[in-house]
Amino acid sequence: MAQVSFDTFTADNQFITSCDVDNSSGQGIVVDLPDMFPSNYVVKIETVPSTSPFTFPVGGDLDLYLGSSHKPDDPTNCVLTRTSNSIFRYSATLSTNCTVMNHTFSRLEIDCIPN
């Protein structure tokens, strides 16, 4: 499950539809957004970073996908800090107030196998 907050929107316990923590399938980590959004609106980490903490660079792999395919074009300065990474679990938190495609994230917490 994931906890997501951006702009004025907050959603707890969002489903993770893909958790390719070792990038073996090329699917990345994909977090669904609630039913108030269209079904193809997701938060995606295209390539899961192997280092921690990891700062998403210009044209980086963190994407807030709201109906059209895009990647951030500007420096995001979003720092992803991994708290656990194994074949069974990937847990990470994102620094507060990072900006992706003009949307400000205040929270992104990922736990691929919640307790």
Secondary structure, 3 states (H helix, E strand, C coil): CEEEEECCEEEEEECEEEECCCCCCCCCEEEECCCCCCCCCEEEECCCCCCCCEECCCCCCEEEECCCCCCCCCCCCCEEEEEEECCCCEEEEECCCEEECCEEEEEEEEECCCC
